[in-house]
Amino acid sequence: MFGNQINILGVFDSVESAEAFLHTNEKKIDLIFLDVILPGKSGVDFILDLSVVPYIIMTTAYENYAVKAFELNVIDYLQKPFIHARFAQAIQKVIKLIKLDEEIGSSETLILKNKGTITRFLIMDIDYLESYSDYVKIYINNEAFLHLTSLKDILKKLPKDKFIQIHRRFIINIGKITAVNDNKVLLQSYETEELPISRAQRKNFYEKFLQNS
């Protein structure tokens, strides 16, 4: 029915095997079909542990997960057993959203936990990221959110033409740069905070910055 519109990259019977695939996969993933009840971690925990969240369609035999699915901003919720027409409807919804993304630019998202709340952000809203040991502090609109990941891992998931590492501790959104002064960067809404460009990252930064100017 969907012809070459769907390319299945993998099928996994546990969260751990899916996470192992995501860690090594370099292809862009648009959609994940996810069951709630899985061996080990649940589907909900899987979503919360993702650094970058593609569109997700949640499937389950239990209706009591609908509220949690809504909180996590999944794109659709299919309760088993579901008919083919309902499956097709969910797929068509994602296809339309992907086409819209291509027209207006990337809308990949991050889901972050902060003080007991779950928040979903557009990646392009990120101003910059700062490494704190096993955590990354993500700055968005003058607010900071701690996320359990490494700077190296999250850099792999960010659009390479939009984000660049300028220091072992910092990644910035190139589009948010307002000035570069003496190997320090100023970003929109952070004019009093200068982020350093390290010697190791200097050449790569200036090449990419000039390309985007």
PASEBA-1860 file (N, C-alpha, C; in nm, 3 decimals):
! residues 213
1> MFGNQINI> 0.081/-0.121/0.000/0.000/0.000/0.000/0.085/0.127/0.000 ~ 0.198/0.121/0.076/0.280/0.241/0.089/0.403/0.237/-0.003 ~ 0.417/0.130/-0.081/0.524/0.122/-0.179/0.660/0.145/-0.117 ~ 0.736/0.235/-0.178/0.872/0.262/-0.129/0.875/0.376/-0.026 ~ 0.761/0.408/0.033/0.756/0.515/0.133/0.807/0.470/0.269 ~ 0.813/0.339/0.290/0.860/0.286/0.418/0.981/0.198/0.396 ~ 1.087/0.226/0.470/1.209/0.144/0.467/1.236/0.099/0.609 ~ 1.216/-0.030/0.635/1.234/-0.084/0.770/1.382/-0.108/0.797
9> LGVFDSVE> 1.434/-0.040/0.898/1.576/-0.051/0.932/1.603/-0.162/1.032 ~ 1.502/-0.201/1.109/1.524/-0.307/1.207/1.400/-0.338/1.286 ~ 1.397/-0.461/1.340/1.290/-0.507/1.428/1.356/-0.567/1.551 ~ 1.311/-0.527/1.670/1.379/-0.567/1.793/1.278/-0.616/1.896 ~ 1.319/-0.714/1.976/1.228/-0.772/2.075/1.258/-0.725/2.216 ~ 1.349/-0.629/2.230/1.376/-0.573/2.362/1.428/-0.431/2.346 ~ 1.415/-0.352/2.451/1.465/-0.216/2.450/1.617/-0.215/2.434 ~ 1.684/-0.309/2.501/1.830/-0.312/2.497/1.883/-0.332/2.355
17> SAEAFLHT> 1.821/-0.423/2.279/1.867/-0.447/2.143/1.838/-0.327/2.053 ~ 1.725/-0.259/2.077/1.692/-0.139/2.000/1.791/-0.028/2.032 ~ 1.825/-0.012/2.160/1.920/0.092/2.200/2.058/0.066/2.140 ~ 2.099/-0.061/2.135/2.228/-0.095/2.076/2.231/-0.057/1.928 ~ 2.119/-0.080/1.859/2.111/-0.043/1.718/2.118/0.109/1.700 ~ 2.042/0.181/1.782/2.040/0.327/1.771/2.176/0.388/1.799 ~ 2.252/0.324/1.886/2.383/0.377/1.924/2.482/0.371/1.808 ~ 2.466/0.270/1.719/2.560/0.253/1.608/2.504/0.298/1.474
25> NEKKIDLI> 2.372/0.315/1.465/2.309/0.351/1.340/2.340/0.495/1.300 ~ 2.370/0.517/1.173/2.400/0.653/1.125/2.291/0.707/1.034 ~ 2.192/0.624/0.999/2.084/0.669/0.912/1.979/0.744/0.994 ~ 1.915/0.841/0.930/1.810/0.916/0.996/1.687/0.827/1.016 ~ 1.635/0.826/1.137/1.516/0.747/1.169/1.399/0.842/1.183 ~ 1.296/0.822/1.102/1.179/0.909/1.104/1.072/0.859/1.200 ~ 1.061/0.727/1.215/0.947/0.670/1.289/0.988/0.544/1.363 ~ 0.938/0.531/1.485/0.955/0.409/1.563/0.818/0.358/1.604
33> FLDVILPG> 0.789/0.231/1.573/0.672/0.163/1.628/0.717/0.101/1.760 ~ 0.646/0.129/1.867/0.693/0.090/1.999/0.584/0.029/2.083 ~ 0.607/-0.094/2.130/0.515/-0.155/2.225/0.548/-0.100/2.365 ~ 0.450/-0.100/2.452/0.471/-0.051/2.588/0.535/-0.159/2.675 ~ 0.481/-0.280/2.668/0.528/-0.390/2.751/0.636/-0.467/2.678 ~ 0.760/-0.455/2.728/0.875/-0.521/2.666/0.961/-0.584/2.775 ~ 1.045/-0.683/2.739/1.136/-0.741/2.840/1.230/-0.634/2.894 ~ 1.254/-0.636/3.023/1.344/-0.537/3.082/1.277/-0.402/3.091
41> KSGVDFIL> 1.335/-0.302/3.026/1.278/-0.168/3.025/1.143/-0.167/2.954 ~ 1.058/-0.074/2.994/0.931/-0.055/2.923/0.951/0.037/2.805 ~ 0.850/0.042/2.717/0.854/0.134/2.605/0.860/0.278/2.651 ~ 0.794/0.309/2.762/0.796/0.445/2.817/0.938/0.484/2.859 ~ 1.007/0.392/2.928/1.145/0.419/2.969/1.235/0.438/2.848 ~ 1.208/0.361/2.745/1.286/0.372/2.621/1.276/0.514/2.565 ~ 1.155/0.568/2.559/1.137/0.704/2.506/1.211/0.805/2.594 ~ 1.198/0.789/2.724/1.259/0.886/2.816/1.411/0.884/2.810
49> DLSVVPYI> 1.469/0.771/2.768/1.614/0.761/2.760/1.671/0.804/2.626 ~ 1.583/0.832/2.528/1.631/0.875/2.397/1.687/1.017/2.404 ~ 1.800/1.039/2.337/1.854/1.175/2.327/1.775/1.256/2.226 ~ 1.748/1.195/2.112/1.670/1.259/2.007/1.553/1.169/1.974 ~ 1.434/1.227/1.970/1.312/1.147/1.957/1.249/1.168/1.819 ~ 1.244/1.062/1.737/1.172/1.073/1.610/1.022/1.062/1.635 ~ 0.942/1.055/1.531/0.800/1.028/1.550/0.784/0.887/1.606 ~ 0.692/0.874/1.702/0.669/0.743/1.764/0.521/0.710/1.760
57> IMTTAYEN> 0.492/0.588/1.716/0.356/0.533/1.724/0.360/0.423/1.829 ~ 0.285/0.440/1.934/0.286/0.344/2.044/0.177/0.239/2.022 ~ 0.212/0.114/2.045/0.115/0.006/2.032/0.109/-0.072/2.164 ~ -0.010/-0.109/2.206/-0.026/-0.183/2.331/-0.163/-0.245/2.337 ~ -0.173/-0.349/2.417/-0.304/-0.413/2.439/-0.378/-0.347/2.554 ~ -0.314/-0.250/2.619/-0.370/-0.191/2.740/-0.407/-0.044/2.718 ~ -0.530/-0.009/2.747/-0.577/0.127/2.722/-0.528/0.227/2.827 ~ -0.480/0.178/2.943/-0.444/0.269/3.051/-0.311/0.342/3.028
65> YAVKAFEL> -0.246/0.317/2.913/-0.123/0.391/2.882/-0.149/0.511/2.791 ~ -0.273/0.535/2.758/-0.305/0.643/2.664/-0.263/0.779/2.718 ~ -0.286/0.803/2.846/-0.250/0.932/2.906/-0.099/0.952/2.902 ~ -0.024/0.849/2.936/0.122/0.858/2.933/0.171/0.882/2.791 ~ 0.108/0.817/2.694/0.145/0.839/2.554/0.123/0.985/2.516 ~ 0.014/1.041/2.562/-0.016/1.182/2.534/0.090/1.272/2.597 ~ 0.131/1.241/2.720/0.232/1.321/2.789/0.366/1.317/2.715 ~ 0.395/1.204/2.652/0.521/1.187/2.581/0.514/1.237/2.436
73> NVIDYLQK> 0.398/1.288/2.397/0.381/1.344/2.264/0.403/1.243/2.152 ~ 0.364/1.116/2.175/0.372/1.021/2.065/0.271/1.062/1.958 ~ 0.299/1.023/1.834/0.219/1.074/1.724/0.085/1.002/1.711 ~ 0.081/0.875/1.759/-0.045/0.801/1.757/-0.037/0.687/1.858 ~ -0.153/0.635/1.893/-0.164/0.531/1.996/-0.257/0.423/1.944 ~ -0.202/0.306/1.913/-0.281/0.197/1.857/-0.300/0.089/1.962 ~ -0.426/0.064/1.994/-0.456/-0.040/2.094/-0.481/-0.172/2.022 ~ -0.407/-0.273/2.062/-0.421/-0.406/2.003/-0.552/-0.472/2.048
81> PFIHARFA> -0.613/-0.551/1.962/-0.578/-0.570/1.820/-0.634/-0.454/1.737 ~ -0.556/-0.404/1.643/-0.604/-0.295/1.558/-0.613/-0.344/1.413 ~ -0.703/-0.284/1.340/-0.726/-0.327/1.203/-0.629/-0.255/1.109 ~ -0.617/-0.307/0.987/-0.522/-0.251/0.891/-0.553/-0.104/0.860 ~ -0.680/-0.071/0.850/-0.718/0.066/0.818/-0.668/0.164/0.924 ~ -0.673/0.121/1.050/-0.626/0.208/1.158/-0.473/0.224/1.152 ~ -0.404/0.116/1.119/-0.259/0.120/1.102/-0.223/0.215/0.987 ~ -0.294/0.202/0.876/-0.269/0.286/0.759/-0.292/0.434/0.792
89> QAIQKVIK> -0.393/0.461/0.872/-0.423/0.599/0.912/-0.306/0.659/0.989 ~ -0.248/0.580/1.080/-0.135/0.628/1.159/-0.013/0.654/1.071 ~ 0.011/0.565/0.975/0.124/0.581/0.885/0.108/0.706/0.799 ~ -0.013/0.726/0.748/-0.039/0.843/0.665/-0.016/0.973/0.742 ~ -0.051/0.971/0.870/-0.030/1.090/0.954/0.119/1.124/0.961 ~ 0.202/1.020/0.979/0.346/1.042/0.988/0.403/1.089/0.854 ~ 0.357/1.029/0.745/0.405/1.068/0.612/0.376/1.216/0.585 ~ 0.258/1.261/0.623/0.222/1.402/0.604/0.312/1.493/0.688
97> LIKLDEEI> 0.340/1.450/0.811/0.425/1.531/0.898/0.568/1.538/0.846 ~ 0.617/1.427/0.793/0.753/1.425/0.739/0.762/1.518/0.618 ~ 0.660/1.515/0.532/0.659/1.605/0.416/0.657/1.751/0.461 ~ 0.581/1.779/0.567/0.577/1.915/0.620/0.713/1.954/0.676 ~ 0.780/1.860/0.743/0.915/1.887/0.795/1.010/1.926/0.683 ~ 0.999/1.856/0.570/1.088/1.883/0.458/1.064/2.022/0.400 ~ 0.940/2.070/0.412/0.906/2.202/0.359/0.954/2.315/0.450 ~ 0.944/2.292/0.582/0.976/2.401/0.676/1.108/2.381/0.749
105> GSSETLIL> 1.173/2.267/0.725/1.300/2.239/0.793/1.281/2.133/0.901 ~ 1.390/2.097/0.963/1.388/1.988/1.061/1.297/2.018/1.180 ~ 1.222/1.918/1.222/1.141/1.933/1.344/1.169/1.819/1.440 ~ 1.291/1.761/1.431/1.327/1.656/1.525/1.323/1.713/1.666 ~ 1.292/1.627/1.760/1.269/1.677/1.895/1.351/1.604/2.000 ~ 1.364/1.669/2.113/1.420/1.611/2.234/1.310/1.603/2.338 ~ 1.306/1.494/2.412/1.218/1.485/2.528/1.307/1.488/2.652 ~ 1.282/1.584/2.740/1.364/1.603/2.859/1.280/1.593/2.985
113> KNKGTITR> 1.342/1.532/3.088/1.278/1.526/3.219/1.342/1.632/3.308 ~ 1.259/1.712/3.372/1.311/1.818/3.458/1.215/1.841/3.574 ~ 1.263/1.815/3.696/1.183/1.836/3.817/1.047/1.766/3.810 ~ 1.050/1.642/3.763/0.928/1.562/3.761/0.837/1.586/3.643 ~ 0.875/1.675/3.552/0.792/1.702/3.435/0.864/1.652/3.309 ~ 0.786/1.625/3.206/0.840/1.580/3.078/0.810/1.687/2.975 ~ 0.914/1.735/2.908/0.897/1.842/2.811/0.958/1.802/2.679 ~ 0.891/1.838/2.570/0.940/1.808/2.436/0.982/1.939/2.369
121> FLIMDIDY> 1.104/1.939/2.311/1.157/2.058/2.248/1.195/2.031/2.104 ~ 1.182/2.131/2.018/1.239/2.124/1.884/1.390/2.139/1.895 ~ 1.463/2.055/1.825/1.609/2.061/1.829/1.658/2.199/1.789 ~ 1.595/2.260/1.688/1.644/2.389/1.640/1.619/2.503/1.739 ~ 1.543/2.476/1.846/1.525/2.577/1.951/1.642/2.578/2.049 ~ 1.726/2.476/2.042/1.840/2.468/2.134/1.940/2.579/2.103 ~ 1.986/2.647/2.207/2.086/2.753/2.190/2.227/2.693/2.197 ~ 2.254/2.623/2.305/2.383/2.553/2.314/2.375/2.443/2.419
129> LESYSDYV> 2.479/2.359/2.422/2.484/2.246/2.513/2.618/2.248/2.585 ~ 2.614/2.211/2.712/2.735/2.212/2.793/2.749/2.079/2.867 ~ 2.868/2.021/2.861/2.892/1.891/2.923/2.919/1.905/3.072 ~ 2.856/1.815/3.149/2.879/1.806/3.293/2.895/1.658/3.328 ~ 3.017/1.605/3.314/3.043/1.465/3.344/2.951/1.374/3.263 ~ 2.861/1.299/3.329/2.771/1.207/3.259/2.645/1.277/3.209 ~ 2.633/1.404/3.232/2.514/1.479/3.193/2.549/1.586/3.089 ~ 2.448/1.630/3.018/2.461/1.746/2.931/2.357/1.847/2.974
137> KIYINNEA> 2.399/1.972/2.991/2.306/2.079/3.022/2.265/2.144/2.889 ~ 2.136/2.145/2.862/2.084/2.195/2.736/2.017/2.330/2.761 ~ 2.063/2.432/2.692/2.012/2.568/2.712/1.912/2.602/2.601 ~ 1.790/2.636/2.643/1.683/2.671/2.550/1.610/2.793/2.606 ~ 1.613/2.902/2.531/1.541/3.023/2.572/1.574/3.065/2.716 ~ 1.703/3.066/2.747/1.751/3.110/2.879/1.713/3.016/2.993 ~ 1.670/2.897/2.960/1.647/2.794/3.062/1.743/2.680/3.037 ~ 1.784/2.612/3.144/1.878/2.502/3.132/1.813/2.372/3.180
145> FLHLTSLK> 1.836/2.263/3.106/1.778/2.133/3.138/1.888/2.029/3.138 ~ 1.899/1.954/3.247/1.997/1.847/3.256/1.944/1.720/3.191 ~ 2.028/1.655/3.110/1.987/1.533/3.042/2.100/1.431/3.054 ~ 2.067/1.307/3.090/2.166/1.202/3.110/2.212/1.148/2.974 ~ 2.322/1.202/2.925/2.383/1.159/2.798/2.522/1.220/2.793 ~ 2.598/1.187/2.691/2.730/1.248/2.673/2.725/1.347/2.558 ~ 2.815/1.442/2.560/2.820/1.541/2.452/2.850/1.471/2.319 ~ 2.935/1.371/2.323/2.972/1.296/2.202/2.850/1.228/2.142
153> DILKKLPK> 2.768/1.164/2.226/2.652/1.091/2.175/2.546/1.185/2.121 ~ 2.523/1.296/2.188/2.418/1.386/2.142/2.461/1.461/2.015 ~ 2.592/1.484/1.999/2.640/1.551/1.878/2.610/1.468/1.753 ~ 2.614/1.335/1.766/2.585/1.247/1.652/2.442/1.264/1.603 ~ 2.353/1.305/1.692/2.211/1.314/1.658/2.170/1.452/1.610 ~ 2.257/1.550/1.626/2.222/1.687/1.588/2.255/1.712/1.440 ~ 2.177/1.796/1.372/2.207/1.828/1.231/2.347/1.886/1.218 ~ 2.432/1.821/1.137/2.573/1.861/1.128/2.592/1.999/1.066
161> DKFIQIHR> 2.496/2.044/0.987/2.511/2.176/0.925/2.458/2.287/1.016 ~ 2.399/2.252/1.129/2.340/2.352/1.218/2.410/2.362/1.353 ~ 2.474/2.255/1.395/2.539/2.254/1.527/2.687/2.219/1.510 ~ 2.769/2.277/1.597/2.913/2.251/1.590/2.972/2.252/1.731 ~ 3.068/2.163/1.753/3.138/2.161/1.881/3.251/2.264/1.875 ~ 3.256/2.353/1.973/3.358/2.457/1.976/3.461/2.434/2.087 ~ 3.434/2.337/2.172/3.518/2.312/2.289/3.479/2.173/2.340 ~ 3.566/2.109/2.417/3.532/1.976/2.468/3.407/1.980/2.556
169> RFIINIGK> 3.371/2.099/2.603/3.252/2.110/2.690/3.131/2.173/2.622 ~ 3.148/2.231/2.501/3.039/2.309/2.442/3.007/2.271/2.298 ~ 2.878/2.264/2.269/2.825/2.256/2.133/2.728/2.372/2.118 ~ 2.734/2.441/2.003/2.646/2.556/1.984/2.562/2.542/1.858 ~ 2.448/2.610/1.857/2.364/2.623/1.739/2.421/2.739/1.657 ~ 2.474/2.709/1.538/2.540/2.813/1.457/2.447/2.929/1.427 ~ 2.320/2.899/1.409/2.223/3.003/1.376/2.196/3.101/1.488 ~ 2.242/3.069/1.610/2.220/3.158/1.724/2.339/3.251/1.750
177> ITAVNDNK> 2.446/3.240/1.670/2.565/3.324/1.692/2.536/3.470/1.656 ~ 2.570/3.560/1.746/2.558/3.703/1.717/2.694/3.768/1.692 ~ 2.800/3.710/1.751/2.934/3.767/1.732/3.040/3.665/1.770 ~ 3.155/3.679/1.705/3.273/3.601/1.741/3.383/3.701/1.772 ~ 3.436/3.693/1.894/3.532/3.794/1.939/3.649/3.727/2.010 ~ 3.768/3.736/1.946/3.889/3.684/2.009/3.872/3.538/2.051 ~ 3.823/3.456/1.958/3.803/3.313/1.981/3.705/3.283/2.094 ~ 3.608/3.372/2.105/3.496/3.350/2.196/3.367/3.379/2.119
185> VLLQSYET> 3.261/3.308/2.154/3.136/3.319/2.081/3.029/3.380/2.170 ~ 2.952/3.473/2.111/2.835/3.528/2.178/2.710/3.478/2.106 ~ 2.610/3.437/2.184/2.487/3.384/2.127/2.369/3.474/2.161 ~ 2.265/3.465/2.079/2.143/3.542/2.104/2.092/3.514/2.245 ~ 2.056/3.619/2.316/1.999/3.612/2.452/2.101/3.573/2.558 ~ 2.229/3.559/2.518/2.333/3.525/2.615/2.452/3.619/2.597 ~ 2.422/3.748/2.574/2.526/3.843/2.541/2.631/3.862/2.651 ~ 2.597/3.827/2.773/2.693/3.843/2.882/2.776/3.716/2.905
193> EELPISRA> 2.747/3.612/2.830/2.819/3.485/2.845/2.901/3.458/2.720 ~ 3.032/3.453/2.734/3.120/3.422/2.622/3.161/3.275/2.630 ~ 3.137/3.203/2.522/3.173/3.061/2.518/3.305/3.046/2.443 ~ 3.399/2.973/2.499/3.533/2.966/2.439/3.539/2.871/2.319 ~ 3.620/2.909/2.220/3.653/2.821/2.108/3.792/2.763/2.138 ~ 3.802/2.634/2.154/3.930/2.574/2.189/4.023/2.572/2.068 ~ 4.151/2.560/2.096/4.250/2.555/1.989/4.223/2.437/1.895 ~ 4.183/2.322/1.953/4.159/2.202/1.874/4.041/2.217/1.780
201> QRKNFYEK> 3.941/2.297/1.818/3.819/2.313/1.739/3.818/2.438/1.652 ~ 3.921/2.522/1.666/3.920/2.654/1.604/3.908/2.649/1.450 ~ 3.991/2.569/1.386/3.992/2.563/1.239/3.857/2.515/1.186 ~ 3.806/2.407/1.244/3.677/2.352/1.200/3.564/2.451/1.222 ~ 3.568/2.522/1.336/3.463/2.620/1.365/3.461/2.731/1.262 ~ 3.576/2.792/1.235/3.578/2.906/1.144/3.539/2.866/1.002 ~ 3.579/2.746/0.959/3.539/2.699/0.826/3.388/2.686/0.816 ~ 3.328/2.624/0.916/3.183/2.603/0.912/3.108/2.734/0.934
209> FLQNS> 3.159/2.820/1.023/3.093/2.947/1.049/3.091/3.035/0.923 ~ 3.203/3.039/0.852/3.211/3.120/0.731/3.121/3.065/0.621 ~ 3.106/2.932/0.616/3.017/2.871/0.518/2.872/2.908/0.542 ~ 2.838/2.928/0.670/2.700/2.959/0.707/2.673/3.108/0.713 ~ 2.775/3.189/0.694/2.756/3.334/0.704/2.691/3.391/0.579
END
